Amino acid sequence: MSENKLNEFEKKVSIYEKEVDQDDDKSSQIDKFIILLDENKIDSDEAIAYKRLLFIRSLKVFLGVFLIVIGAAAILLPLPGNLEVKTLYYFSDTEGITISDVLGFAVICWGVYVSASKPLR
């Protein structure tokens, strides 16, 4: 399903959310909902594609946050000496920027990119 059709579907769904008032009684809510269904035809294929898109978006956000946390842990937590391969820049005699810090920053950037990019479909 193309991105334009999904945007149209999101507009249709937002119409339902706006029109059906939560303060009305149940019978008037059902009447408004039936009128909206008659006016805006929603295909089940569109609904399935929309659910799939929401799942993909939520999975990407979860993966992006996970990568950001892993990258931050790689930077903040001390690593064993055999994993800190080389120090690139020294702040003092014992502290500096290591290759693992650069890789952690790259993982953080990758997590931001994954969570902010659009789905391929």
C-alpha positions as CSV (number, residue, x, y, z in Angstrom):
1,M,0.0,0.0,0.0
2,S,1.4,3.4,-0.9
3,E,2.2,6.1,1.6
4,N,-0.6,8.4,0.1
5,K,-3.2,5.7,0.8
6,L,-2.0,5.3,4.3
7,N,-2.1,9.0,4.9
8,E,-5.7,9.1,3.6
9,F,-6.5,6.2,5.9
10,E,-5.0,8.1,8.9
11,K,-7.2,11.1,8.0
12,K,-10.3,8.8,7.9
13,V,-9.4,7.4,11.3
14,S,-8.9,10.8,12.8
15,I,-12.4,11.8,11.5
16,Y,-13.8,9.0,13.6
17,E,-11.9,10.1,16.6
18,K,-13.1,13.7,16.3
19,E,-16.7,13.1,15.4
20,V,-17.6,10.6,18.1
21,D,-17.9,12.5,21.3
22,Q,-17.2,10.6,24.5
23,D,-19.7,12.7,26.5
24,D,-22.8,11.5,24.5
25,D,-24.8,8.5,25.4
26,K,-24.1,5.2,23.8
27,S,-27.0,5.2,21.3
28,S,-25.9,8.6,19.9
29,Q,-22.3,7.5,19.7
30,I,-23.4,4.4,17.7
31,D,-25.6,6.5,15.4
32,K,-22.7,8.9,14.7
33,F,-20.4,6.0,14.1
34,I,-22.8,4.4,11.6
35,I,-23.1,7.7,9.7
36,L,-19.4,8.0,9.6
37,L,-19.0,4.5,8.3
38,D,-21.5,5.1,5.6
39,E,-19.8,8.3,4.5
40,N,-16.2,7.0,4.6
41,K,-15.7,3.5,3.2
42,I,-12.8,1.8,4.9
43,D,-11.5,-1.4,3.2
44,S,-10.2,-4.3,5.4
45,D,-7.0,-4.4,3.4
46,E,-6.4,-0.7,4.3
47,A,-7.0,-1.5,8.0
48,I,-4.6,-4.5,7.9
49,A,-1.9,-2.4,6.1
50,Y,-2.4,0.3,8.7
51,K,-2.0,-2.1,11.6
52,R,1.1,-3.5,9.9
53,L,2.5,0.0,9.5
54,L,1.8,0.8,13.2
55,F,3.6,-2.4,14.2
56,I,6.6,-1.6,12.1
57,R,6.8,1.9,13.4
58,S,6.5,0.8,17.0
59,L,9.1,-1.9,16.4
60,K,11.5,0.6,14.9
61,V,11.1,3.0,17.8
62,F,11.7,0.2,20.3
63,L,14.8,-1.0,18.4
64,G,16.1,2.6,18.2
65,V,15.7,3.2,21.9
66,F,17.4,-0.2,22.6
67,L,20.4,0.8,20.4
68,I,20.6,4.2,22.1
69,V,20.7,2.5,25.5
70,I,23.3,0.0,24.4
71,G,25.5,2.7,22.9
72,A,25.2,4.8,26.1
73,A,26.1,1.8,28.2
74,A,29.2,1.2,26.0
75,I,30.3,4.8,26.6
76,L,29.5,5.1,30.3
77,L,30.3,1.7,31.7
78,P,33.9,0.7,32.2
79,L,35.1,-2.0,29.9
80,P,37.7,-4.6,30.6
81,G,41.2,-3.8,29.6
82,N,41.3,-6.3,26.7
83,L,38.2,-4.6,25.1
84,E,39.7,-1.1,25.2
85,V,41.9,-1.5,22.2
86,K,43.4,2.0,21.8
87,T,43.0,5.5,23.2
88,L,42.6,8.0,20.4
89,Y,42.8,11.2,22.5
90,Y,44.1,11.6,26.0
91,F,42.5,14.1,28.5
92,S,44.9,13.1,31.2
93,D,47.3,10.3,31.8
94,T,44.6,7.8,32.5
95,E,41.5,9.2,30.8
96,G,40.6,9.7,27.1
97,I,38.5,8.8,24.1
98,T,38.8,5.2,23.1
99,I,37.7,3.3,20.1
100,S,34.9,1.7,22.1
101,D,33.6,5.3,22.9
102,V,33.6,6.1,19.2
103,L,31.8,2.8,18.4
104,G,29.3,3.6,21.2
105,F,28.6,7.0,19.8
106,A,28.1,5.4,16.3
107,V,25.6,2.9,17.8
108,I,23.7,5.9,19.4
109,C,23.6,7.7,16.0
110,W,22.4,4.5,14.4
111,G,19.7,4.1,17.0
112,V,18.5,7.7,16.4
113,Y,18.5,7.1,12.6
114,V,16.5,3.8,12.9
115,S,13.9,5.3,15.2
116,A,13.4,8.5,13.1
117,S,13.5,7.0,9.6
118,K,10.3,6.1,7.7
119,P,9.4,2.5,6.9
120,L,10.4,1.2,3.5
121,R,6.9,0.3,2.5
